[in-house]
Amino acid sequence: MRGELTVDGKSVGFRAALCRCGASKRKPFCDKSHKYVGFAATGEPPSRKSELEPLEQRDGVLAVEPELDGPLVMQGNIEIVAGSGRTVAITREERLCRCGASANKPFCDESHRVTGFRSI
Ligand code: FES
């Protein structure tokens, strides 16, 4: 993630790698555990239509609140971009999977409830 980031209410600078696989021992931050747990992305999601396109403002604070045993809840001026560079979503609030089980990554699809994901 890039931007003026706060995680759990604390400023973390302008760039952070947050865990998507659910296995990091430094949650919500990535510790590269995904390399050892067989984490697989689900491919590039389709682009969503948004009435916010383009964002009026592309900067500002991007607040990330890790939900207990659930997703990363993001608020701010958010543009989600796939690895290919294609814009997937433009929004002001999003719930991103951090358990590794969503069938619709990077978005949370509530699979964490089925898998019993524990964030601490
Ligand atoms: S956090 Fe992974 S599906 Fe919700």
Backbone and ligand atoms as CSV (ligand in chain L), in Angstrom:
chain,resi,resn,atom,element,x,y,z
A,1,MET,N,N,0.846,-1.176,0.000
A,1,MET,CA,C,0.000,0.000,0.000
A,1,MET,C,C,0.882,1.226,0.000
A,2,ARG,N,N,0.438,2.195,-0.750
A,2,ARG,CA,C,1.180,3.447,-0.790
A,2,ARG,C,C,0.235,4.597,-0.508
A,3,GLY,N,N,0.726,5.567,0.236
A,3,GLY,CA,C,-0.067,6.719,0.598
A,3,GLY,C,C,0.330,7.157,1.993
A,4,GLU,N,N,-0.367,8.160,2.467
A,4,GLU,CA,C,-0.134,8.629,3.832
A,4,GLU,C,C,-0.872,7.657,4.748
A,5,LEU,N,N,-0.163,6.624,5.201
A,5,LEU,CA,C,-0.811,5.481,5.832
A,5,LEU,C,C,-0.886,5.577,7.346
A,6,THR,N,N,-2.041,5.203,7.866
A,6,THR,CA,C,-2.156,4.901,9.287
A,6,THR,C,C,-2.656,3.465,9.385
A,7,VAL,N,N,-2.075,2.715,10.293
A,7,VAL,CA,C,-2.515,1.346,10.547
A,7,VAL,C,C,-2.830,1.252,12.028
A,8,ASP,N,N,-4.067,0.877,12.315
A,8,ASP,CA,C,-4.504,0.797,13.704
A,8,ASP,C,C,-4.331,2.148,14.407
A,9,GLY,N,N,-4.530,3.235,13.657
A,9,GLY,CA,C,-4.472,4.577,14.216
A,9,GLY,C,C,-3.076,5.171,14.334
A,10,LYS,N,N,-2.054,4.409,13.931
A,10,LYS,CA,C,-0.681,4.911,14.046
A,10,LYS,C,C,-0.099,5.179,12.667
A,11,SER,N,N,0.604,6.289,12.524
A,11,SER,CA,C,1.244,6.609,11.265
A,11,SER,C,C,2.362,5.597,10.994
A,12,VAL,N,N,2.391,5.063,9.757
A,12,VAL,CA,C,3.436,4.094,9.402
A,12,VAL,C,C,4.215,4.553,8.177
A,13,GLY,N,N,4.070,5.828,7.802
A,13,GLY,CA,C,4.811,6.343,6.659
A,13,GLY,C,C,3.995,6.255,5.389
A,14,PHE,N,N,4.686,6.115,4.255
A,14,PHE,CA,C,4.022,6.196,2.963
A,14,PHE,C,C,3.990,4.885,2.196
A,15,ARG,N,N,4.518,3.841,2.788
A,15,ARG,CA,C,4.510,2.558,2.092
A,15,ARG,C,C,4.512,1.440,3.128
A,16,ALA,N,N,3.690,0.436,2.917
A,16,ALA,CA,C,3.663,-0.694,3.848
A,16,ALA,C,C,3.201,-1.942,3.101
A,17,ALA,N,N,3.765,-3.071,3.483
A,17,ALA,CA,C,3.325,-4.364,2.960
A,17,ALA,C,C,2.526,-5.036,4.072
A,18,LEU,N,N,1.263,-5.281,3.801
A,18,LEU,CA,C,0.391,-5.879,4.810
A,18,LEU,C,C,0.084,-7.322,4.433
A,19,CYS,N,N,-0.055,-8.156,5.455
A,19,CYS,CA,C,-0.256,-9.588,5.247
A,19,CYS,C,C,-1.578,-9.862,4.537
A,20,ARG,N,N,-1.530,-10.714,3.508
A,20,ARG,CA,C,-2.722,-11.154,2.784
A,20,ARG,C,C,-2.961,-12.646,2.947
A,21,CYS,N,N,-1.965,-13.356,3.479
A,21,CYS,CA,C,-2.072,-14.826,3.538
A,21,CYS,C,C,-2.604,-15.324,4.873
A,22,GLY,N,N,-2.540,-14.496,5.900
A,22,GLY,CA,C,-3.027,-14.874,7.219
A,22,GLY,C,C,-1.984,-15.533,8.102
A,23,ALA,N,N,-0.794,-15.756,7.581
A,23,ALA,CA,C,0.210,-16.526,8.328
A,23,ALA,C,C,1.299,-15.684,8.976
A,24,SER,N,N,1.347,-14.396,8.693
A,24,SER,CA,C,2.419,-13.560,9.239
A,24,SER,C,C,2.409,-13.581,10.760
A,25,LYS,N,N,3.586,-13.571,11.323
A,25,LYS,CA,C,3.705,-13.481,12.780
A,25,LYS,C,C,3.792,-12.019,13.211
A,26,ARG,N,N,3.754,-11.107,12.234
A,26,ARG,CA,C,3.806,-9.669,12.512
A,26,ARG,C,C,2.520,-8.972,12.048
A,27,LYS,N,N,1.402,-9.665,12.054
A,27,LYS,CA,C,0.154,-9.075,11.565
A,27,LYS,C,C,-0.077,-7.715,12.219
A,28,PRO,N,N,-0.539,-6.742,11.488
A,28,PRO,CA,C,-1.048,-6.852,10.125
A,28,PRO,C,C,0.018,-6.738,9.051
A,29,PHE,N,N,1.285,-6.687,9.418
A,29,PHE,CA,C,2.335,-6.511,8.420
A,29,PHE,C,C,2.813,-7.859,7.865
A,30,CYS,N,N,3.303,-7.823,6.659
A,30,CYS,CA,C,3.841,-9.014,5.984
A,30,CYS,C,C,5.208,-9.359,6.572
A,31,ASP,N,N,5.441,-10.645,6.808
A,31,ASP,CA,C,6.788,-11.098,7.204
A,31,ASP,C,C,7.307,-12.154,6.220
A,32,LYS,N,N,6.697,-12.190,5.040
A,32,LYS,CA,C,7.043,-13.106,3.942
A,32,LYS,C,C,6.642,-14.553,4.213
A,33,SER,N,N,5.782,-14.784,5.201
A,33,SER,CA,C,5.299,-16.143,5.465
A,33,SER,C,C,4.555,-16.723,4.268
A,34,HIS,N,N,3.993,-15.886,3.407
A,34,HIS,CA,C,3.245,-16.373,2.237
A,34,HIS,C,C,4.097,-17.296,1.372
A,35,LYS,N,N,5.406,-17.120,1.428
A,35,LYS,CA,C,6.292,-17.963,0.632
A,35,LYS,C,C,6.291,-19.406,1.106
A,36,TYR,N,N,5.910,-19.618,2.365
A,36,TYR,CA,C,6.030,-20.947,2.968
A,36,TYR,C,C,4.691,-21.624,3.257
A,37,VAL,N,N,3.590,-20.925,3.049
A,37,VAL,CA,C,2.293,-21.513,3.378
A,37,VAL,C,C,1.453,-21.831,2.143
A,38,GLY,N,N,2.029,-21.690,0.969
A,38,GLY,CA,C,1.294,-22.034,-0.242
A,38,GLY,C,C,0.234,-21.024,-0.617
A,39,PHE,N,N,0.413,-19.780,-0.217
A,39,PHE,CA,C,-0.557,-18.737,-0.570
A,39,PHE,C,C,-0.627,-18.559,-2.080
A,40,ALA,N,N,-1.843,-18.476,-2.598
A,40,ALA,CA,C,-2.027,-18.238,-4.030
A,40,ALA,C,C,-3.048,-17.134,-4.219
A,41,ALA,N,N,-2.693,-16.155,-5.019
A,41,ALA,CA,C,-3.663,-15.117,-5.367
A,41,ALA,C,C,-4.707,-15.743,-6.278
A,42,THR,N,N,-5.859,-15.104,-6.433
A,42,THR,CA,C,-6.926,-15.678,-7.259
A,42,THR,C,C,-6.915,-15.101,-8.666
A,43,GLY,N,N,-5.852,-14.427,-9.033
A,43,GLY,CA,C,-5.805,-13.816,-10.357
A,43,GLY,C,C,-6.315,-12.398,-10.299
A,44,GLU,N,N,-6.321,-11.736,-11.424
A,44,GLU,CA,C,-6.741,-10.337,-11.448
A,44,GLU,C,C,-8.256,-10.247,-11.436
A,45,PRO,N,N,-8.810,-9.548,-10.463
A,45,PRO,CA,C,-10.264,-9.394,-10.418
A,45,PRO,C,C,-10.722,-8.449,-11.516
A,46,PRO,N,N,-12.010,-8.558,-11.914
A,46,PRO,CA,C,-12.517,-7.618,-12.922
A,46,PRO,C,C,-12.576,-6.209,-12.355
A,47,SER,N,N,-12.535,-5.223,-13.221
A,47,SER,CA,C,-12.646,-3.834,-12.778
A,47,SER,C,C,-14.084,-3.544,-12.383
A,48,ARG,N,N,-14.221,-2.796,-11.316
A,48,ARG,CA,C,-15.544,-2.375,-10.863
A,48,ARG,C,C,-15.857,-0.992,-11.423
A,49,LYS,N,N,-17.117,-0.769,-11.733
A,49,LYS,CA,C,-17.553,0.564,-12.130
A,49,LYS,C,C,-17.739,1.376,-10.858
A,50,SER,N,N,-17.314,2.636,-10.901
A,50,SER,CA,C,-17.440,3.479,-9.722
A,50,SER,C,C,-17.895,4.869,-10.115
A,51,GLU,N,N,-18.840,5.416,-9.365
A,51,GLU,CA,C,-19.270,6.793,-9.622
A,51,GLU,C,C,-18.224,7.798,-9.138
A,52,LEU,N,N,-17.185,7.309,-8.467
A,52,LEU,CA,C,-16.122,8.182,-7.966
A,52,LEU,C,C,-15.018,8.381,-9.003
A,53,GLU,N,N,-15.158,7.761,-10.191
A,53,GLU,CA,C,-14.095,7.838,-11.198
A,53,GLU,C,C,-14.115,9.153,-11.924
A,54,PRO,N,N,-13.037,9.836,-12.064
A,54,PRO,CA,C,-11.818,9.654,-11.288
A,54,PRO,C,C,-12.002,10.235,-9.889
A,55,LEU,N,N,-11.136,9.846,-8.985
A,55,LEU,CA,C,-11.193,10.412,-7.643
A,55,LEU,C,C,-10.957,11.919,-7.714
A,56,GLU,N,N,-11.746,12.694,-6.977
A,56,GLU,CA,C,-11.530,14.144,-6.950
A,56,GLU,C,C,-10.166,14.470,-6.368
A,57,GLN,N,N,-9.799,13.702,-5.366
A,57,GLN,CA,C,-8.528,13.900,-4.674
A,57,GLN,C,C,-7.856,12.540,-4.566
A,58,ARG,N,N,-6.597,12.453,-4.928
A,58,ARG,CA,C,-5.912,11.161,-4.914
A,58,ARG,C,C,-4.968,11.014,-3.732
A,59,ASP,N,N,-4.901,12.029,-2.895
A,59,ASP,CA,C,-4.002,11.919,-1.751
A,59,ASP,C,C,-4.818,11.960,-0.456
A,60,GLY,N,N,-4.154,12.236,0.645
A,60,GLY,CA,C,-4.834,12.243,1.936
A,60,GLY,C,C,-4.524,10.974,2.700
A,61,VAL,N,N,-5.012,10.935,3.900
A,61,VAL,CA,C,-4.729,9.792,4.771
A,61,VAL,C,C,-5.481,8.552,4.299
A,62,LEU,N,N,-4.762,7.447,4.239
A,62,LEU,CA,C,-5.366,6.143,3.986
A,62,LEU,C,C,-5.316,5.390,5.309
A,63,ALA,N,N,-6.472,5.257,5.918
A,63,ALA,CA,C,-6.549,4.624,7.237
A,63,ALA,C,C,-6.872,3.145,7.084
A,64,VAL,N,N,-6.047,2.308,7.686
A,64,VAL,CA,C,-6.245,0.859,7.640
A,64,VAL,C,C,-6.503,0.383,9.060
A,65,GLU,N,N,-7.659,-0.202,9.260
A,65,GLU,CA,C,-8.021,-0.735,10.577
A,65,GLU,C,C,-8.182,-2.251,10.439
A,66,PRO,N,N,-7.248,-3.010,11.016
A,66,PRO,CA,C,-7.405,-4.467,10.985
A,66,PRO,C,C,-8.565,-4.883,11.894
A,67,GLU,N,N,-9.540,-5.556,11.307
A,67,GLU,CA,C,-10.691,-6.024,12.082
A,67,GLU,C,C,-10.287,-7.296,12.818
A,68,LEU,N,N,-10.644,-7.427,14.063
A,68,LEU,CA,C,-10.302,-8.623,14.829
A,68,LEU,C,C,-10.821,-9.870,14.102
A,69,ASP,N,N,-9.922,-10.794,13.794
A,69,ASP,CA,C,-10.259,-12.042,13.109
A,69,ASP,C,C,-10.976,-11.817,11.777
A,70,GLY,N,N,-10.728,-10.655,11.179
A,70,GLY,CA,C,-11.387,-10.335,9.917
A,70,GLY,C,C,-10.483,-9.527,9.010
A,71,PRO,N,N,-11.089,-8.821,8.075
A,71,PRO,CA,C,-10.327,-8.157,7.021
A,71,PRO,C,C,-9.643,-6.862,7.472
A,72,LEU,N,N,-8.885,-6.296,6.534
A,72,LEU,CA,C,-8.334,-4.952,6.695
A,72,LEU,C,C,-9.398,-3.996,6.180
A,73,VAL,N,N,-9.872,-3.128,7.039
A,73,VAL,CA,C,-10.880,-2.152,6.635
A,73,VAL,C,C,-10.151,-0.855,6.305
A,74,MET,N,N,-10.270,-0.429,5.053
A,74,MET,CA,C,-9.556,0.751,4.583
A,74,MET,C,C,-10.528,1.892,4.339
A,75,GLN,N,N,-10.089,3.105,4.715
A,75,GLN,CA,C,-10.876,4.300,4.430
A,75,GLN,C,C,-9.941,5.383,3.931
A,76,GLY,N,N,-10.384,6.114,2.940
A,76,GLY,CA,C,-9.582,7.189,2.360
A,76,GLY,C,C,-9.881,7.279,0.876
A,77,ASN,N,N,-9.012,7.931,0.150
A,77,ASN,CA,C,-9.141,7.986,-1.311
A,77,ASN,C,C,-8.381,6.792,-1.859
A,78,ILE,N,N,-9.130,5.748,-2.243
A,78,ILE,CA,C,-8.538,4.445,-2.519
A,78,ILE,C,C,-8.630,4.099,-3.999
A,79,GLU,N,N,-7.506,3.753,-4.563
A,79,GLU,CA,C,-7.460,3.221,-5.918
A,79,GLU,C,C,-6.719,1.896,-5.844
A,80,ILE,N,N,-7.416,0.817,-6.130
A,80,ILE,CA,C,-6.813,-0.512,-6.095
A,80,ILE,C,C,-6.395,-0.872,-7.505
A,81,VAL,N,N,-5.112,-1.191,-7.651
A,81,VAL,CA,C,-4.535,-1.431,-8.971
A,81,VAL,C,C,-3.969,-2.851,-9.006
A,82,ALA,N,N,-4.304,-3.587,-10.057
A,82,ALA,CA,C,-3.804,-4.953,-10.229
A,82,ALA,C,C,-2.334,-4.931,-10.610
A,83,GLY,N,N,-1.714,-6.090,-10.537
A,83,GLY,CA,C,-0.307,-6.212,-10.884
A,83,GLY,C,C,0.001,-5.753,-12.305
A,84,SER,N,N,-0.984,-5.852,-13.188
A,84,SER,CA,C,-0.793,-5.437,-14.578
A,84,SER,C,C,-0.850,-3.922,-14.736
A,85,GLY,N,N,-1.295,-3.218,-13.678
A,85,GLY,CA,C,-1.435,-1.763,-13.750
A,85,GLY,C,C,-2.868,-1.324,-14.001
A,86,ARG,N,N,-3.781,-2.276,-14.249
A,86,ARG,CA,C,-5.182,-1.940,-14.495
A,86,ARG,C,C,-5.867,-1.563,-13.180
A,87,THR,N,N,-6.669,-0.511,-13.215
A,87,THR,CA,C,-7.403,-0.109,-12.020
A,87,THR,C,C,-8.562,-1.070,-11.801
A,88,VAL,N,N,-8.634,-1.624,-10.599
A,88,VAL,CA,C,-9.658,-2.598,-10.249
A,88,VAL,C,C,-10.827,-1.924,-9.529
A,89,ALA,N,N,-10.513,-0.986,-8.663
A,89,ALA,CA,C,-11.575,-0.337,-7.896
A,89,ALA,C,C,-11.138,1.059,-7.471
A,90,ILE,N,N,-12.101,1.964,-7.484
A,90,ILE,CA,C,-11.910,3.307,-6.950
A,90,ILE,C,C,-13.015,3.510,-5.938
A,91,THR,N,N,-12.628,3.796,-4.727
A,91,THR,CA,C,-13.611,3.822,-3.648
A,91,THR,C,C,-13.097,4.656,-2.480
A,92,ARG,N,N,-13.924,4.836,-1.498
A,92,ARG,CA,C,-13.489,5.519,-0.279
A,92,ARG,C,C,-13.480,4.582,0.918
A,93,GLU,N,N,-13.976,3.362,0.727
A,93,GLU,CA,C,-13.934,2.375,1.809
A,93,GLU,C,C,-13.894,0.994,1.187
A,94,GLU,N,N,-13.056,0.136,1.738
A,94,GLU,CA,C,-12.965,-1.222,1.203
A,94,GLU,C,C,-12.544,-2.181,2.301
A,95,ARG,N,N,-12.942,-3.438,2.150
A,95,ARG,CA,C,-12.535,-4.500,3.080
A,95,ARG,C,C,-11.679,-5.478,2.294
A,96,LEU,N,N,-10.410,-5.546,2.668
A,96,LEU,CA,C,-9.476,-6.418,1.956
A,96,LEU,C,C,-9.184,-7.665,2.766
A,97,CYS,N,N,-9.135,-8.799,2.072
A,97,CYS,CA,C,-8.864,-10.084,2.713
A,97,CYS,C,C,-7.460,-10.105,3.309
A,98,ARG,N,N,-7.362,-10.606,4.505
A,98,ARG,CA,C,-6.047,-10.834,5.099
A,98,ARG,C,C,-5.946,-12.229,5.706
A,99,CYS,N,N,-6.937,-13.072,5.421
A,99,CYS,CA,C,-6.883,-14.447,5.929
A,99,CYS,C,C,-6.331,-15.410,4.887
A,100,GLY,N,N,-6.318,-14.984,3.632
A,100,GLY,CA,C,-5.801,-15.810,2.553
A,100,GLY,C,C,-6.838,-16.714,1.921
A,101,ALA,N,N,-8.068,-16.727,2.416
A,101,ALA,CA,C,-9.056,-17.697,1.952
A,101,ALA,C,C,-10.099,-17.138,0.988
A,102,SER,N,N,-10.154,-15.839,0.808
A,102,SER,CA,C,-11.183,-15.270,-0.066
A,102,SER,C,C,-11.064,-15.825,-1.477
A,103,ALA,N,N,-12.196,-16.106,-2.096
A,103,ALA,CA,C,-12.216,-16.537,-3.493
A,103,ALA,C,C,-12.237,-15.330,-4.413
A,104,ASN,N,N,-12.266,-14.142,-3.847
A,104,ASN,CA,C,-12.360,-12.910,-4.628
A,104,ASN,C,C,-11.287,-11.922,-4.184
A,105,LYS,N,N,-10.063,-12.426,-4.007
A,105,LYS,CA,C,-8.973,-11.553,-3.564
A,105,LYS,C,C,-8.785,-10.415,-4.570
A,106,PRO,N,N,-8.457,-9.222,-4.173
A,106,PRO,CA,C,-8.008,-8.879,-2.835
A,106,PRO,C,C,-9.134,-8.572,-1.860
A,107,PHE,N,N,-10.382,-8.761,-2.283
A,107,PHE,CA,C,-11.507,-8.363,-1.441
A,107,PHE,C,C,-11.902,-9.470,-0.463
A,108,CYS,N,N,-12.394,-9.079,0.665
A,108,CYS,CA,C,-12.923,-10.020,1.656
A,108,CYS,C,C,-14.270,-10.532,1.157
A,109,ASP,N,N,-14.465,-11.837,1.196
A,109,ASP,CA,C,-15.767,-12.410,0.838
A,109,ASP,C,C,-16.377,-13.154,2.032
A,110,GLU,N,N,-15.902,-12.836,3.204
A,110,GLU,CA,C,-16.391,-13.407,4.466
A,110,GLU,C,C,-15.909,-14.844,4.699
A,111,SER,N,N,-14.997,-15.358,3.867
A,111,SER,CA,C,-14.472,-16.708,4.068
A,111,SER,C,C,-13.772,-16.847,5.414
A,112,HIS,N,N,-13.282,-15.746,5.962
A,112,HIS,CA,C,-12.585,-15.825,7.259
A,112,HIS,C,C,-13.495,-16.405,8.336
A,113,ARG,N,N,-14.803,-16.232,8.189
A,113,ARG,CA,C,-15.751,-16.775,9.176
A,113,ARG,C,C,-15.812,-18.304,9.088
A,114,VAL,N,N,-15.647,-18.826,7.882
A,114,VAL,CA,C,-15.714,-20.275,7.658
A,114,VAL,C,C,-14.416,-20.956,8.100
A,115,THR,N,N,-13.287,-20.286,7.819
A,115,THR,CA,C,-11.988,-20.908,8.103
A,115,THR,C,C,-11.569,-20.760,9.562
A,116,GLY,N,N,-12.234,-19.871,10.292
A,116,GLY,CA,C,-11.859,-19.652,11.687
A,116,GLY,C,C,-10.575,-18.850,11.834
A,117,PHE,N,N,-10.305,-17.967,10.875
A,117,PHE,CA,C,-9.105,-17.133,10.901
A,117,PHE,C,C,-8.974,-16.389,12.233
A,118,ARG,N,N,-7.763,-16.421,12.775
A,118,ARG,CA,C,-7.460,-15.672,13.990
A,118,ARG,C,C,-6.370,-14.665,13.674
A,119,SER,N,N,-6.617,-13.431,14.006
A,119,SER,CA,C,-5.668,-12.369,13.658
A,119,SER,C,C,-4.638,-12.131,14.760
A,120,ILE,N,N,-4.852,-12.680,15.927
A,120,ILE,CA,C,-3.854,-12.518,17.002
A,120,ILE,C,C,-3.570,-13.872,17.641
L,1,FES,S1,S,-10.426,-11.689,5.674
L,1,FES,FE1,FE,-10.206,-13.235,4.167
L,1,FES,S2,S,-12.245,-13.548,3.474
L,1,FES,FE2,FE,-12.426,-11.996,4.980
